[in-house]
Every structure is written in structure tokens, then in C-alpha cells.
Amino acid sequence: MTTGNVDSGYYVRPISINPSTVTIEGPPDIVAGITYLSTDEINITGLITDKTYTANLVIPASVSITPKQVQVQVSVGQSSTQ
């Protein structure tokens, strides 16, 4: 999850996460209900170049996840003025 805004004149391109999959272990009924995971907030305020962040996954109660952290690549582009 990102917070803040990139610098004026820039925009956020698609964000990639590595690894894109994790292993979840826990009670089957809880695991079956997990369709996505969030990360701790990533502040992109003033960003003007691509940057990779290490982010903790927000882990639901009663499950364990491996790995507990992911690399989040935030790419930015420069807006064109016409």
C-alpha cells in the first residue's frame, strides 16, 4: 500500500512485487479465505525516480507466511506537457 504523491510532473507506473507469491500455512478455512495480502504503508512522497522498498506483509491472525517481507518496485514516469 502506498501513501503520498510522487513529485509534481511525475506519475506512478505499475508497481511490481517480488516474490509475487508466498506460502501461507494455517487453518484451511482461514487460508481459503485469503485472496490477497497487503504490505505496511510505503511513503512515495516526492519520488522522482524508480525505487525498490522492502516491505513487511500484513499477516492475518492464525496463519504464518513465508517470506514475511517482499521487495516492492515503484516505477515513476515523467508527465509530458503539451
C-alpha positions in Angstrom: 0.0 0.0 0.0 1.4 3.4 -1.0 0.8 6.7 0.7 1.7 10.2 -0.5 2.2 11.5 -4.0 5.2 11.5 -6.4 6.7 14.8 -7.2 4.9 17.2 -9.4 5.2 16.3 -13.1 5.6 12.6 -12.4 3.2 9.6 -12.2 3.3 6.1 -10.8 3.7 3.3 -13.3 2.6 -0.2 -12.5 4.1 -1.5 -9.2 5.8 -4.9 -9.1 6.3 -7.1 -6.1 8.9 -9.8 -5.7 8.2 -12.5 -4.9 4.8 -12.4 -6.4 3.7 -15.4 -4.4 4.1 -16.5 -0.8 3.4 -19.7 1.2 0.5 -19.4 3.6 0.0 -22.0 6.4 -2.8 -22.2 8.9 -6.3 -23.5 9.4 -7.8 -24.4 6.0 -10.9 -22.3 6.4 -8.8 -19.2 7.1 -6.3 -19.9 4.4 -9.0 -20.5 1.8 -10.5 -17.0 2.6 -7.3 -15.1 1.9 -7.4 -13.7 -1.7 -4.7 -11.0 -1.3 -2.2 -9.7 1.2 -1.3 -6.1 1.9 2.1 -4.6 2.9 2.9 -2.0 5.5 2.5 1.5 4.1 5.1 2.7 1.7 5.5 6.5 1.5 6.3 7.7 -2.0 6.0 11.4 -1.3 8.3 13.4 -3.7 9.6 10.3 -5.6 11.1 11.2 -9.0 13.0 8.0 -9.8 12.3 4.3 -9.6 12.8 2.9 -6.1 12.7 -0.5 -4.5 11.4 -0.8 -1.0 11.5 -3.7 1.4 8.0 -4.0 3.0 6.6 -6.2 5.7 3.5 -8.2 4.7 0.4 -7.6 6.9 -0.2 -11.2 8.2 -3.7 -12.2 9.2 -4.3 -13.8 12.6 -3.8 -17.6 12.9 -1.6 -18.0 9.8 2.1 -18.0 9.0 3.5 -16.6 5.8 6.9 -17.2 4.2 8.5 -14.9 3.4 7.4 -12.2 5.7 8.8 -9.4 3.6 8.7 -8.5 -0.1 10.5 -6.2 -2.4 8.2 -3.5 -3.9 9.4 -1.8 -7.1 7.8 1.5 -7.6 8.4 2.9 -11.1 7.7 6.5 -11.9 7.4 8.3 -15.3 7.7 11.9 -16.1 4.5 13.5 -17.4 4.7 15.1 -20.8 3.4 18.6 -21.2 1.9 19.6 -24.5 
